[in-house]
Amino acid sequence: MAQPVKEQAAKVWQTITAPETAETYKKTGALTWGILKDTGYLLWLVLCLGLVAGEWIWKTGYKTGWDVREWVNNLDKAKPELPTADSGKSVLESLKTTMGNTLAAARNQLGIAETDMPELPKVETPVVTAPQPEPVKPAISEPKAVAPAEPTTTSVPVEPASSPAKTDSTL
């Protein structure tokens, strides 16, 4: 019984140590690494394309939103000069620079030329002032006499009182 086990073990060992086996595994590893590398690069390119498309969609939507807001705010009046908000300006500028560099690198890697992207409008915060109410003038009139109201009564049936209970007072 031990003989078939030894024969099979020898056969397996020959297959493992054969030069063709090492060469096959080497090719398999190289091919697998190439597939993983190319897949990673493909995912990176898809991400870059998504960023570029997202930038265009975001800028277009953002500009359209501000245009509609401006149009609605100015339906019944001339365009006023509104002061701009200075808070957060440095954060916004650094974010704009960082995103611009990232998107430029993505466009460069995809081979996409800079297209005419809509410019973002400057964010203006409207100053809202509450309207001042007009003072109410009291109406002056002669006092009117008010007739006294008659008291109203309601009748409630009353039960006759019962005699008090007897108590023991000798305690």
Protein Blocks (a to p, Z undefined) as FASTA:
>chain_A
ZZmmmmmmmmmmmmmmpmklmmmmmmmmmmmmmmmmmmmmmmmmmmmmmmmmmmmmmmmm
mmmmmmmmmmmmmmmbccddddddfehklmmmmmmmmmmmmmmmmmmmnopacddddddd
dddddddddddddddddddddddddddddddddddddddddddddddfkZZ
